[in-house]
């Protein structure tokens, strides 16, 4: 079942996806949940910073920036 999911850091800019699984642990996991990254939440990759990391994402009416190492631990299903 996890085969159809991609990590959030692989989502192309301008595309949307639905959050399916968080693989992070501890305080990082708590932070992601506090940001609203819960199951079935729609997230959109907006733009990369000039250096390529972090990437801005639109989620629940807010824009958040996540580093690649954080986004890699969020599995999403592309829409």
Secondary structure, 3 states (H helix, E strand, C coil): CHHHCEEHHHCCCCCEEEEEEECCCHHHHHHHHHCCCCCCCEEEEEEECCCCCCEEEEECCEEEEECHHHHCCEEEEEC
